Amino acid sequence: MLIPFFALFFGIVDYGMAIFLRNTFQHAVREGVRYAVTYQTVNASTGQDASIKSVVQTNAMGFLDGANANLIQIHYYDKNTLVETGSNSPGNIVEVSVQGYQWGVVAPLLRSASPIRLNAFSSDRMEALPDGQFAPPPR
């Protein structure tokens, strides 16, 4: 009776953790987009994309540090055609995402299962440039 109980318990904990991670990543990319649309940078020598990734990592509670930092992706789309442009010009759409994070389950009955893959996306329209700024910061 103890083995099925622990299997069920660890299964609930595993999926609860997966839901927690997904919500954490969704919050992190949402904050990254909110930071991106204002054209801020961490400092003068850091590009905007690196600054956005830094904000996402800060809000991801350490789950996207180290090797997982490359899972953060930033894309810019033309406001009229929705084709990816790579330009952070005013009016374009910015999308920040975490794609392919793998959470390995620990439940005894699910050990042979593949890891749970988590994705989170957020996007918004770039604002007008701040007063006194004539060009977007370098990416």
MOLIN-V818124 format. One record per helix or strand of 3 or more residues. SS is the DSSP state (h for helix, s for strand). FROM is the first residue (numbers start at 1). TO is the last residue. Records with the same first field share a line. If there is no record, write none. Layout:
BEGIN
SS->FROM-TO + FROM-TO
END
This chain:
BEGIN
h->2-36 + 48-59 + 66-71 + 108-110
s->72-77 + 93-103 + 116-125
END
